[in-house]
Structures are given as C-alpha cells and as structure tokens.
Amino acid sequence: MAEELGQVESEASQADVEWRVRGGAEPSSRRLVLPPSWVSPSGGLPPEFSSWFPALEVLDVSGTGLSLLGPELLGLARLHTLLAKNNRLGAAGSLPKGLAGAPLGLSLRVLNLSGNRFTHVPASVLGLRRLQSLSLGSNRLHSIPPRHPGAQQCRLDIRSLEFLYLGGNFITSIPPELANLPSLSYLVLCDNKIQSIPPQLAQLHSLRSLSLHNNLLTYLPREILNLIHLEELSLRGNPLVVRFVRDLTYNPPSLQELAGRTIKTRNVHYVPSDLPGNLLRYLNLASNCPNPKCGGVYFDSCVRQIKFVDFCGKYRLPLMHYLCSPECSSPCSSGSQSSTSQSESDSEDEAIVAARRMQKVLLG
C-alpha cells in the first residue's frame, strides 16, 4: 500500500513538474505564445511539445531565438496558424522532415517565417497543399522557385495559396511559374531588386493587391491591364516613377517569319498534311499585333515598345507591349496627323480601362 501511494505521489510530482515546464499552460489550450525560456540550448522546442498541447490551433514562437523546428510539432493535428517570425531559422534541416504528409502539414493554413535566415524557399513548405498564407519577408532569398540552384523538382505550386509575402529580400526576377497560383489575391514583392514583371502574371485572375514598390522596375507589361480584380498597385520607389524610359527595338524578320505572316494575314488555307510538323507548330505560335488598326501577326521578330498610359487621371505609367513592325508605332509621312490622333485615342481608351480597374495606385 505504501509502495502504491509512493508511486502515485511520484506521478503527481512529475505531472506538477511538467505543468511548471509548460509555464502553467493547460493541455486544452488552443492558442499559445511561446516564452523564450522554453527554447532549449540547441535552439529547439521540448520533444514532448505536441503531447502537451494536442488541442493547439495557434502557435506563436516569434522572437524566441529558435534555430530549429523539429518533429515535436508534426503531431499537432489541429494547428492552423504557425507564427515563427524574427528567429534564427534558415539552416539546412531547420524545418521538420516529412512536414507535408504529417498531421501538421494537413492542418496548417497560415505560416509566417519572416525575419529569419532562409536563402531559398524551403522545399518542405512547397508541399503544403492546403496552405493559404505564406510569409517569407526579410530573409535572404535571391530567387523564387523553381529558380534557385538544385530546385528542378521544387515549384511554388500551392494552388490554395491566397497571400504571399516575399518583400525585403534580394530577389532579382519573378519566374513565370508564379502565375500557377489561381487563388492568389495578395502578392507582396516590395523592397527587392526586381527589374521586370513577366506578362504571365496577368493569369492571376484572383489578384487584388500587387505590391512592387522599391524595386528596379522601368516598365510594366501591358498585360497587367488584364488583371480585372486588381484594386491596389504599389509602385513607388521604382525607376519607372522617378524617370520614364522609352525603348524601341526591332530585329528584321526571317524569311520563315515573313512566309508565316503572309499565310496568317491572307488566310491561306492549308491542312496538316500539307506541311511538316515543325512548320505547323510554328504557325500555331503566331501572336496578334495589339494595334487594333493593324490586324497583323508576328512570331519571333517584333517591336518592343514602352507606351505611357494614364492611371486614374493622375499618373502616367510606362507599359510594355509588342507590335508586329515599326509602322505600327511610327507615323508615316503621308498620314502623320491621323496616326498621332490614333495614338492619342488608343491612350485614352486604355486610360479609361485602367481607371475602371485600378482603384488605388500608390506612387507617393
């Protein structure tokens, strides 16, 4: 009897110690802000962490000096928000292996890793197929998947993602694959070193806010006008706002391109059996000239032109578009007055479209 009583007292004492270690937090806690004293000397969390708080839904470990998030978190099947800002995460293995297939990976909706030391987007994060919000601002990123070295199999293809924050890094380019995020509504790429925007971003049909301020942009693709739900576009601190850049380049078309243009513009009839497969594929690559008065097409040779478009009646932004030949942009000698009027009319039309679609353009 005395032995059993001693065992009970020992178990009670151990439970009391665990309660003290947990800082008095109850196992039924749904939200927990981790005190720095819980972090082990190795920079991780207690190995019993998930068993202590099985009902946890929101965990904030920001500013605790963590350098490792290990397997102790994988069993948190109810955790939907993990905030790990301003720590020392970023080394290889600083996130748990098998995250995507673990209970935590299936329940996680919000992940904030801003203010850490990541040099690329962790591969384990790319597998979180139900993630809705991802923040990796103020890290050391130089690229976005799949552009970092050795990332041929890693793509930022989280189709449920609605919010992506990558501001305050060293990113120089945006891969066209970023357009493969159909649910994305808020994209923050400010305070980087980005020089151009791929026209494929116009495929982000759910995008409502695009933050590009404090980069190295000198123009925008004209396709940005196709973002019909875009309400906020932040561009301050870019060269396109400080100084407008006009650029006109043209490479003469090849004989193959001239032949292809003739077939397309004159509607020459042909069937697949008439042409080799490579020429059929080439003809299918024809792009229509955006000049409504032209009706021409182009393949590889085109005029790259910066066109200035009014936004909200106050700002003029340089938008990149491509024309089939210089004649589409330069007035000919016999009709300079009509061509100039046409250019002004086109600018007014685009300004009306832009004013409807842009509620706020933040340049100041």
N, C-alpha and C positions, 0 to 999 in steps of 0.2 A: 504493500500500500504506500509506504514511504517512497519506494522507488518510482511508482507511477506518479505520485504527487511531485516528485523532483523533476520528472520528465515534463509534466505539464508546466511547471514553473519555468523550466528551461526554454520550452517552446514559446511561452508568453514573453519571456525576456528577449528571445530572438525576434519575435514579432514587434516588440517595442523598439528594438534597435533598428529594424527595417523602417518602421514608421518615422523614427528620428532621421534616418538617412534620407528618406523621401521628403524631408522638410515638413512633415505633418500633412502632406497631400494625401487625400483619400484615394483608394483604388478606383472609386467610381467617378473620379474627376474627368470631366470632358475637355477642359482647357487647362493648359499648364505653361507657365513662363518659367523656364529653367534658370535657377540661380547659378552663377559661375562656380560656386563651391562644389557643385555636383560633378564637374568635369574632372576626370582622372588625370594624373600626371602625364599619361601618354596622349592626352588630348581627346579622349573618347567619353562615352556615357557608361554608366554601370551596366554590366552584362545582363542583369535581371530586369532591365527597364520595362520591356514590353509586358512582362508578367506583373509588374507593379501597377500598371495603368492600362488594363485591357479595354477600357471604355473611352480612351482618349481620342478626341476628334480634332483638336487644335493644339499644336506644339510649337512654342516659340523658344528657340535656342540661340537667338541673336545676341551678339556681343559677349559671348561666354569664352571666347578663345578656342573653340573647338577646331581641331585639325582632322577629325575623323568621325564619320557617321558610319557605324558598323552594323553587324547583323542583329544587334539588340533592338533595332527599330522594325525589322521586317515583319514581325508578328502583329503589328498594330493595324488590325483589320478595319477599324473604324476611323482612322486618322485621315482627314481630307485636306488639312492645311498644315504645311511644314514651313516654318519661317527660320532660316538659318543665315541671316544677314550678318555682315561685319565680323567674320571669323577668319580662320586660317586654313579653310578648306581649299583644295586645289591640286594637291599632290596625287600621284597615281594611287588608286585604292582608297581615296578619301570618302567615296560613297560605297555603300554595301553592294557586294556582288549578288546577282540574281534579283535585283530590285524589281524589274518589270514583271516577273512571274510570281512575286511574293504577295501576300495579302495587302501589304502596304502599297505596292505598285498598282494594285487593282482599285484601291480606295482613294488614292491621292488625287486631288483636284487642283490644289494651289501649292506651288513650290517656289520659294524665294531664296536664291543663292547669291544675291547681290553683295558687293563689298567683300569678296573673297579673292582667291588667287588662281582661279581657273584660266588656263591658256587656251582651252578649247571647250566646246560644249561636251559634257561627259556622255559617253556612249550609253551608260545606264539610264540617263534621262531621256534619251531618244526613244527608248522602248516603252515609255509611259503613255499608253494609247488613250487613256481617259483623262489626261491632264488638260486643264482648261486655262491655267495661268502659269507662266514661266518667267521668272525674273533672274537675269544674269548680268545686271548692270554693274559698272565699276569693278570689273575683273580685269583680266589681261588677255582677252580674246583678240585674236588677229583675223579671224575668219569665222564664217558661219558654215556649218556642214552643208554639202559634203566637201568643202574646200580645204579643210585642214589636213596635214600630211597623214597618210595611212587611213583615211576615212572613206575609202571607196565603198564600204558596206554600211556606212553610217549616214543617214539622211534625217534632216529635220522634217519628219513626215507625221507629225502628231495631228491628225485630222480633227480632233476635238478642241484644239488649242484656240482660245479666243483672245488672249492677252499675251504679248511677247515683248519683254523689255530687255534690250541689249545696249542701252545707252552707256556712255562713259567707258568705252573700250578702245581698241586700236584697229577696229575693223576697216578695211580698205575697199571692199567690194561686197556686193549683195548677189548671191547666186540666184539664177532664175528659178531654181527649185523651191525657193521660198514661197512661190505662188501656189504650191501644193498644200495650202492650209485653208481649206474652204470656209472654216468657221472663224477665221481671224478677224477681229473687229478693231483691235488697238495694237499698233506696231510702233515701237519706240526705238529709233536708231540714232538719236541725237548724240552729240559730243563724241564722234568717231572721226575717221579720216576717209569717208566715202566720197568718191569722185563722180559717180554716175549711178543712175537708177535703171535697172533693166525694165524694158517695156512689159515684160511678163507679169509684173506686179499688178497690172491692170486686171488680171484674172482673179484678184482678191475681192470678189464681189460683195463680201460682207464687211469690208474695211470701212470704218467710220472715222478713225483718227490715225494720222500718219505724222510722226514727229521726226524731222530731219534736220533740226537746227544745229548749228555749229559743226558743219562738215565742210567738204571741199567741192560742193556741187556748183557747176557753172551752167547747167541746163537741166530741164526735166523732159522726159519723153512725152510726146503729145498724147500717148495712150492713157496718161493719168486722168484725162477728162472722162474716160470710160468708167471710172470708179463712182458709180451712181449714188452710192450711200455715203461717200466721203463728206464729212462735215467740218473737219479740222485738219489743216495742213500747216505745220510749223516749219518755217524755212529761214528764220533769222540767223545771221552769222555765217552765211554762205556767200561765196563769190558772186553767185547769180543775183544776189540782192545788193551787194556792195558795188559790183561793176558788171554790166551786161556784156556778154561775149557773143559776137556774131561769127558764125563759121559756115563756110560753104565749100564743100569738096566734091569732086566728081571724077570718077575714073571712066574712060570711054568704054562702052560695051563691047564684048567679044562678038565674033560672027555668030556663035551659037546663041548668044542672048538676042542679037538682032533678029535672027530667024525665029526664035521663040516669041519675041514681042509681036512679030508680024502675024504669026499663027494665032495668037491670042486676041490681038486688036482687030483683026479682019475676020475672026470667027471661022478660020479654015477648018473644015470638017475632017476628022480622022477617027479611026477606030484603033483599039490596042494592037491589032495585028499589023497595022501599017508601020509601026515604029519599034525600035529596040526598047527594051525595058528601061535602060538608063535615061533615054530621052523622054519616055512617058513620065518617069519620076521627076525629071527636070521641069517639064511643062506644068506639073502639079504644084510646083513651088512658086509660081507667079504671084506677085503681090500687086494689088491695085494701087495706082497712084492716088493719094488722098486729095489731090486737087479736083474739086467737083467739075471744073471746066475742061479737064483733060481727057479722062477715060482711058489713059494708057496703063501699061503694066511695066514691071521691072523684075529682074531676077537677082543678079549679084551687083550690077552696076546701078548706082542711084546717087542722087544729090542729097547730102546730109545738110539740113538747114535748121538754123535757130529762128524760130518765129516768136514774136512777142505778143502775148495775149493778155488782155485786161482781166483782172480778177476783182470782182466786187466794185468795179468802177474806180478803184483807187491805186491798185498795184499792177505793174506790167511784168509778167513772168516770162522768161525765155523757155519755150517748149521745143523739144527736138522732134522733127518729123522728116520723112524721107520722100523725095519726089523722083519721078522717072527720068527727068532731064533738066538741065539748067533753064530751058524755055518755060518751065512751069513756075519759075520763081523770078526770072528777069524779064521785064517788059521789053517787047520787041520794038524796033524803031518806028514801025508804022502804026502801032497802037499803044503807045506808052501811056496815054491818058486813060484809056479804058482798062489797061492792065493794072494801073495804080488804083483805080476805083474798085476793081475786082478784089485787089489785095485788102483794101480798107474794109470792103464788105465782108470778106471772109473773116477778118479780125473781129468785126462787130458781131458776126454770128457766133464765133467761138466764145466771145466775151459774154454773150447772153447765156450760152450753155454753162459756162463756168460760174457765172453769178448765181444761177439756179442751184448748182450742185455744191458750191462751196459756201458754207455759212460763215466760216471764220478762216482767215488766212493770217497767221501770226508771223509777222516780219519784224516787228519792232522790239 
